[in-house]
Amino acid sequence: MRQGPGALCGKSGRGAGTGGWVRVIRVLGTLEPGGAQLSALQLSAALRRHGIATTLLAGDATPPGLELAARYGLPADACRVSEVLAADSLQWTPAPEFAGWLGPPCWPGPAWCTPT
């Protein structure tokens, strides 16, 4: 488990409409090979060619899912990593621990985000 996405605060660079680049924060309940996750990775790779960077966050992830994301140039942070997804996978089960790990929205400005 890593620091969590709060570390993103203050590191996002310039925003849309300022002549800079755009960053999308994509949150997946589960990151594993195949399915909708694969489409999200392909979309993020395509958007990068247009100057749109993606930060990928996952509730649950498998090592093969993290490796797949890295092959698309999208290193991911995950709340929980395991070889086999648990029965209470965050894809289907709400979890306060995951919401806490995600933290508050990270919009520019001191009212929304305090850099860590």
RAQUI-V453058 format. One record per residue. N is the residue number from 1. RES is the residue in one small letter. PSI is psi as a letter, one per 40 degrees, with the letter a starting at -180 (NA if undefined). BURIAL is # if it has 9 or more other ideal C-beta (glycine too) atoms within 8 Angstrom, else .. Layout:
n=N res=RES psi=PSI burial=BURIAL
n=N res=RES psi=PSI burial=BURIAL
This chain:
n=1 res=m psi=h burial=.
n=2 res=r psi=a burial=.
n=3 res=q psi=d burial=.
n=4 res=g psi=i burial=#
n=5 res=p psi=e burial=#
n=6 res=g psi=d burial=#
n=7 res=a psi=e burial=#
n=8 res=l psi=d burial=#
n=9 res=c psi=h burial=#
n=10 res=g psi=e burial=.
n=11 res=k psi=e burial=.
n=12 res=s psi=e burial=#
n=13 res=g psi=a burial=.
n=14 res=r psi=i burial=.
n=15 res=g psi=a burial=#
n=16 res=a psi=i burial=.
n=17 res=g psi=e burial=.
n=18 res=t psi=e burial=.
n=19 res=g psi=e burial=.
n=20 res=g psi=a burial=.
n=21 res=w psi=i burial=.
n=22 res=v psi=i burial=#
n=23 res=r psi=h burial=#
n=24 res=v psi=h burial=#
n=25 res=i psi=h burial=#
n=26 res=r psi=h burial=#
n=27 res=v psi=h burial=.
n=28 res=l psi=h burial=#
n=29 res=g psi=d burial=#
n=30 res=t psi=h burial=#
n=31 res=l psi=h burial=#
n=32 res=e psi=i burial=#
n=33 res=p psi=i burial=.
n=34 res=g psi=i burial=.
n=35 res=g psi=a burial=.
n=36 res=a psi=d burial=.
n=37 res=q psi=d burial=#
n=38 res=l psi=d burial=#
n=39 res=s psi=d burial=.
n=40 res=a psi=d burial=#
n=41 res=l psi=d burial=#
n=42 res=q psi=d burial=#
n=43 res=l psi=d burial=.
n=44 res=s psi=d burial=#
n=45 res=a psi=d burial=#
n=46 res=a psi=d burial=.
n=47 res=l psi=d burial=#
n=48 res=r psi=d burial=#
n=49 res=r psi=e burial=.
n=50 res=h psi=e burial=.
n=51 res=g psi=e burial=.
n=52 res=i psi=h burial=#
n=53 res=a psi=i burial=#
n=54 res=t psi=h burial=#
n=55 res=t psi=h burial=#
n=56 res=l psi=h burial=#
n=57 res=l psi=h burial=#
n=58 res=a psi=i burial=#
n=59 res=g psi=c burial=#
n=60 res=d psi=i burial=#
n=61 res=a psi=i burial=#
n=62 res=t psi=i burial=#
n=63 res=p psi=d burial=.
n=64 res=p psi=d burial=.
n=65 res=g psi=d burial=#
n=66 res=l psi=d burial=#
n=67 res=e psi=d burial=.
n=68 res=l psi=d burial=#
n=69 res=a psi=d burial=#
n=70 res=a psi=d burial=#
n=71 res=r psi=d burial=.
n=72 res=y psi=e burial=#
n=73 res=g psi=f burial=.
n=74 res=l psi=g burial=#
n=75 res=p psi=h burial=.
n=76 res=a psi=i burial=#
n=77 res=d psi=h burial=#
n=78 res=a psi=i burial=#
n=79 res=c psi=d burial=#
n=80 res=r psi=h burial=#
n=81 res=v psi=h burial=#
n=82 res=s psi=i burial=.
n=83 res=e psi=d burial=.
n=84 res=v psi=h burial=.
n=85 res=l psi=h burial=#
n=86 res=a psi=i burial=.
n=87 res=a psi=d burial=.
n=88 res=d psi=f burial=.
n=89 res=s psi=h burial=#
n=90 res=l psi=e burial=#
n=91 res=q psi=d burial=#
n=92 res=w psi=e burial=.
n=93 res=t psi=h burial=.
n=94 res=p psi=i burial=.
n=95 res=a psi=h burial=#
n=96 res=p psi=d burial=.
n=97 res=e psi=d burial=.
n=98 res=f psi=d burial=#
n=99 res=a psi=d burial=.
n=100 res=g psi=d burial=.
n=101 res=w psi=d burial=#
n=102 res=l psi=d burial=#
n=103 res=g psi=a burial=.
n=104 res=p psi=i burial=.
n=105 res=p psi=i burial=.
n=106 res=c psi=g burial=#
n=107 res=w psi=i burial=.
n=108 res=p psi=i burial=.
n=109 res=g psi=i burial=.
n=110 res=p psi=d burial=.
n=111 res=a psi=d burial=.
n=112 res=w psi=d burial=#
n=113 res=c psi=h burial=#
n=114 res=t psi=h burial=.
n=115 res=p psi=i burial=.
n=116 res=t psi=NA burial=.
